[in-house]
Amino acid sequence: MNFQKLIAAPIALGLTVSSFPLVNSPAHAKTVEIPIPKAVVSTAFNAALSSTKVRLDNYGKKRGTTWHKDSSYILFPNGAKTSFPIPEYKFKVTKYRQLKYYVDDMNTSSIKSTINGSRIKTTLNFESQGEEIKAKCIRRRFKKWKECSIKMERDIHLNNSRLSMSFIPVAYNGSISYKNPVVDFKTDVRIANKLCKTFKGICKNIEGRIKNELTNSIENRLTSGLNRSQVRATVANSVKKSLHSRLGKYKNWKIVSIKSKGNKFILKLSK
């Protein structure tokens, strides 16, 4: 039989070449959609992010006329620790007197994840005890700068300090992680009234600078770290383990998409 007859035979029977399955053609992947309460997903994220810690501290032993020593860091879920500097805040009171402010060992003490629409919001609260911002005074006398001898309440309280992280949950590495992290730092600054009355006009300057510069530093560092692929992957691994019991017989399937619907997330899984 020549080649033309070989081709003509299946055509005569109403078949085409495409009717025959190709040996190497991929089979269609099996998929299934499973609704999961949003509260369950937020709990899984809370567990995944629970090891996150922030320490703010640049107050150390006196060296000449400075007490500055950086030991601030952020500990991420994957165990990576990122150190970052907090500057020594200097304020000129008079030609012969300066105030210097330092953050004194502020640490996050609790974490809680909740649902905000289609986003997951995780809040880190700082412990609040004592004066979180230490103040030191130096003065120039006989052309030399020394620590002030007059005792006055100069320290600052940072009340209700908290860090909020907002995420959009997305499918990642066969599980759920996040994208577009938004970080927000809030704190209430309280300065001693006696200081404000003694040195009029300085308190607003102190409050604005410390709050703004500290806020920018924390938000930028935390956002940068959360955008690392290693951190996203660690969160994804932890979330998948937390959801195992909810996925039942599909626990070994890959999560390929997630969408928000009412009080549930709809997970699409593929085998």
N, C-alpha and C positions, 0 to 999 in steps of 0.2 A: 504493500500500500504506500502510495507516495504521500508527500507532506500535505498536498492540497486535499486529498481524500480524508486524511487524518483530522484536519480542521473542519471539513464539511460535515462529518458524521455527527458531532454533538449539535451543530447548528440545525441540522435536519430534524433533530429530536426536540427542538425548541429550547436548547440550552445555550448558554454563553460561557465564555471563559471565566467570567466573574462569578458564575454559579458554583464553582468548585472552591471549597475552603482552602485557603493557603496555609501551609504547614506552619509558617512563622508568623501568621497574623495574630495580634494580641486579642485575648478574649475581653469582652466588656467587663469593666470592674463592677463589682456588686456594691451598692450604696444603700444606706438607710439613714433616716432622720429621726433623732431622738430629742424630745423636749426635756430640758433640765431647768428647774427653778433657779432664778437669778441669785437667790440667797445662797444656794448650794455652791454656785460658781464663785461668789464673793468670799465664802468661807474657805474655798480652795485657794483663792488668791491670798487670803489672810495668812494661811499656813505657809504658802510659798514665800511670802515677804516677811515673815515673822522674825527672821534673823537680821533684818535691816536695822542698823543703828547709826545715829549721828551724834558725834561729840564735838562740842564747840569749846575751845580752850586756847587762849594765848597769854595766860597769866602765869608767870614763873617767879623765880627768885630775883631779888634786886641785883642788878649789875650796873654800877655807876648811877645813872639817872633813868634807867629803864627797867621795866619788869616784864618785857616782852619775850615770850618763848612759845613758838607754835607747836601745838600738839593736837590740832583739830583733824578729824577724819570722818569718812563715811564708810561703814561696813555694808557691803552689798550681799544679796542672797547667795551668790556663788562663792562667798568667802573672801572676795577681793576687798582690800582696804585701800581707800584713796585718801591720802593726806592733802590738806589744802591750807593755805595761809590766811590768817585774819590779821589785818594790820593793827598797829598801835595807833589808837585814836588820840590825836593831840589837839588841844584847844588853847588858844592864847587868851588868857584872862586879862592880863595887863602886860606891860613891857617887861615886867620883872617876875611874872608868875604864869605858870602853865598847868593845865590839867591833862592827865593822861588816863585813858580808859582801856580796860581789858576785860574780855569775856572769861569768866571763872568757872570752868568745868561744868558746862551744861550738857546733859545727856538725855536722849529720848528714853522714855520709860514704859510706853505702851503703844500698841498698834491696833487699828481696827479698820476693817474693810467693809464698805457698804455699796449699795447700788444707787447710781444717780442716772436715771434714764437708761441709755444703752452703754453707759460708761461705768467703770468700777473706780470707786474713790477710796483710797487708803490714807488714813490719818495717823501721823506719828505725834504723840504728845510728849513734851519735855517735862521733866520733873521740875517742880517749882519750890525751891527752898533757899533761904538766905538771899544775899545780894548777888545776882547773876553777873552784873557788870561792876568790876572793882575799879575804884578811882584812886589815883595818886596825884599829889600836888608837888611841883618843884618850883623853886624860886631862885632868882639870881641875886646874889649878894657878894659885894667885893669882887665882881667879875666872875664869880663861880656859881654854877647851878647846884643846888642841894635840895633835899626833900624838905617840904614845908613842916614847920614845927607846930603850927596851929591845927588843932583837931576840929574837924567839921564833918558832918554827914555828907559825903559826896557820892557814895555808891548809888547804883541804879538797879531797880528791880525790872525784870522782864517777866511780866505776868501772862498767863494763858498762851504761852509759846507753843506753836504747833506747825507741823509740816503736812501739807496735803498733796497727795499724788493721784492724779486722775488718768485713767487708761481706757483705751478702746480695746476690748478683748478680740483677738484674731487667732485663726488657726496657725500653728507654728510647730514644725517638727513632729507632726502627727498628733499634736496636743493643742492646748490653748495657752497663748502668752498674750502679749499686748503690743500696741503701736501708739505713736503720738503721745508720749507721757507729758503731762503738764504738772509742774511743781509750783506750789504756792506756800510761802512762809509768812506766818502772821504772829505778831507779838504786841503786847501792850507795854509801852515804856513808862515807867514811873520814876521821876526824879525827886529827890528830897526838896521840900519847899524852901528850907533855909538857904540852900545853895542858890536857888533861883532868885530869892529876894536879895541875897548878898551881892550876886553878880548878875545884875539885870540884863536880860536879852540873850544870855548864853545858853539857857536851857533849851530853847527852841532849836538852836543850832546843833547842840549835842544830840538831842532826840532825833532830828531829821537825818543827820549824817550816820549815826550808828545804825539806825533802823534801815535806812536805804542801802548802805554799803554791805551790811551783814546779810540783808535779804537777797541782794543780787549775787553775792558770793555763794550762799547756800543753794539757791535755786539753780544757778548755772552748773555747779559741780554735780548736784544730784541728777539733774536732767541729762547731763553728758554721760554719767555712769549708767543710767537706766537705758540709754540708747545702745549700749554695747551688746553684741550678739551673744556673748557668754552669759550675761545676766538674763536675757530673754530666754535662752535655752534652759537655764537652771529653773526658772519659773515654770516653763512648759513641762519639764520632767516632774516637778512637784505637783502641779495641777492634775496631770494625768493619773498619778497615784491616788490623789484625793478623790477622783471621779470614778475609780475602778468599780466600786460597788454599785454606782448608779448606771454604769454602762452594761452591766450584766454580761451576757454572752458576747457582747461586742467590745469588751474591754481591750482586746488585742487589735482592734481595727484602728485605722488612722482617722483622726478628726481632720477633715479637709476644709470645713467652713463653719462659721458660727454667725447667726443673725439674731437680732433682738425682736421679740414678739410678746407684747404685754409684760407679764411678770415672769416670762421664761426666755431662755436662750435656746434656739433650735440648732442642734449640732448635726452636721452632716458627716457621716462616717463612711469610709471606703475600705474594702478588704484588699 
